[in-house]
Amino acid sequence: MFESWDGFWSTYSALIFGVGINAMLALSIALTLSCGLLSLANAAFMGIGAYAAATATVQFQLPFELALLLGIIFPVIVALIIGVPTLRLSGVYLAMATLGFGEVVRVIILNIDFIGGPMGLNGIPNLTNFWHILLSLLLVIFILWRMRQSKVGRAFEAIREDEIAARLMGVNVTRYKLIAFTVGAGIAGLAGGLNAHYTYTIGPNNYAFENAVEILTMAVFGGANSLLGPILGGTILTLLPEVLRGLKDYRLAVNGLVLIFVVLYLPNGIWNANRFKVWQAKRALKRNVHGGGDA
Amino acid sequence: MFSQQLINAVSLGSVYALFALGFTLIFGVLGVINLAHGAVFMLGSYIALLLVEQFSLPILPALLLAMVVSGLFAVLIDLLVLRPLRARNAPHLAPMIATIGVAILVTNIMQGLLGAEVKRFPVGTLPDESLGFGDLHITALQIGIVVISLLLMAGLWVMMKRTQLGRSLRAIAESPKAAALLGIPVESLFYFTSFLAGALGGAAGVLVGLSFNAISPFMGQPMLHKGIAVIILGGMGDIRGALIGGIFLGFAEVFSVAYISSDFRDAVAFGFLFLILLIKPSGLFGKILERKA
């Protein structure tokens, strides 16, 4: 189909980059979900990261690595500031508040002329390459994996299952929620910075409600309780519109259907780590029963 | 021009209130944040347009029919999406995410069917007389919006406070389980509530479609955001709060555009929302009912 690898790459590199970026975003929202928080602020954090990094390279000619670092630091600082009051809220109230935060961020960006206002920021140098995305994704996965193995991960799980019980056991609920929120913000910011440096242009409307919902969809679709789930979700939902090209105008409608279908029939997403664990445990049990005696 | 702004604010505020009323009703009774309410609103607008354009119906019967159809559509959402989740005792995130899905689905189907372009009600749908008091102009539409909104809201208020039906609904809002034990037909009243909320949302859609004279598949989303702001301002699940929150938001927007800058119109709603959530998350009137569904 393609003359060469170069032909394939020039056609599909943006798509492959998109898979990596969306996997990171889905992981970032899965992190807050794993702590029992429904935060819809990740698109806004992605936007803050994208704008911070792109402003650094476009307006101040800073090196790319430094720009990416700023793209992580800025959203983390904002998350720390708004996290303390916001995370007192729970359930739907938190969702609404973070939704409101996203709109506020959008309108603020819209009104700062220095970063392009409604026109967006254009002429961003094309600095992101495949290795940047792969390394970032691996780094994010490694950090999240270590977190899950540690005290922090167990605290998240305790808070998600029962916040009051966790608090009674001496878990510092506010602190751990803030950790989940800010680390999530940092990951989203990194994804934003990387994304901005291969799309040439970013605008305030790229990080609005629809995008927050899209990120949430990817995590929920894949299964937010594991690391593999969000990556799978991000990958499939990025590739889906390409596969469904033939549907033209109804392509996005499929996203809606997928969302409804998953919530109704696959409440734990397509990759359910628990189901796998249960299956493994059953097998182990069976083996012990049958081959038992000598153990 | 102060009094002119006042009139604009009241008419905009009543539409917000009307929209938020359906939203708050579903949250109060079903305990669900129905993010498809914006899609129902959009659908109401299109149905009225269709009736006026294709069947040359006058606007009032078109409004009523549009309300019925959007109400039925809301019942359909309840039946197909919310009921299975209720039956499973799904966590409160589930209906929220599922209704986002419904909104995406409906918006994109409408876009596919009718195109993304903005449609208008034909000229002459409304009487174009306006009352003038000096420099002050009140259009028939503005009067109509305020009167229709107030009538609908007053009707709902009386129903909730004075009738057996309203008492049952309030009992369900308190605790669906206890209500069921008392012999209240909870499930059918859920459908009734959905119908009512959908009809109110549809009515708001028609009125907004008329007053901005711009109907598009995407009109639901911004309205949904405003609705969220209103019910948080007023306190979730509170009828009085939705009314006052709506009027308040109308005032805040009209006056910030008139006296500060039009750039920040959309920020006003969410600035307030954000502030209220930080200071008094239960809203102006509400009390937080943490109902673990």
Interface residues (C-beta under 8 A of the other chain):
Chain A: L38 P85 T86 R88 L89 S90 G91 V92 Y93 A95 M96 A97 L99 G100 F101 E103 V104 V107 I108 L110 N111 F209 E210 V213 L216 T217 V220 K248 D249 Y250 R251 L252 A253 N255 G256 L257 V258 L259 I260 F261 V263 L264 P267
Chain B: I33 V81 P84 L85 R88 A90 H92 L93 A94 P95 M96 I97 A98 I100 G101 V102 A103 I104 L105 V106 T107 N108 I109 Q111 G112 Q221 H225 I228 A229 I232 M236 D263 F264 D266 A267 A269 F270 G271 L273 F274 L277 L278 P281 I288 E290
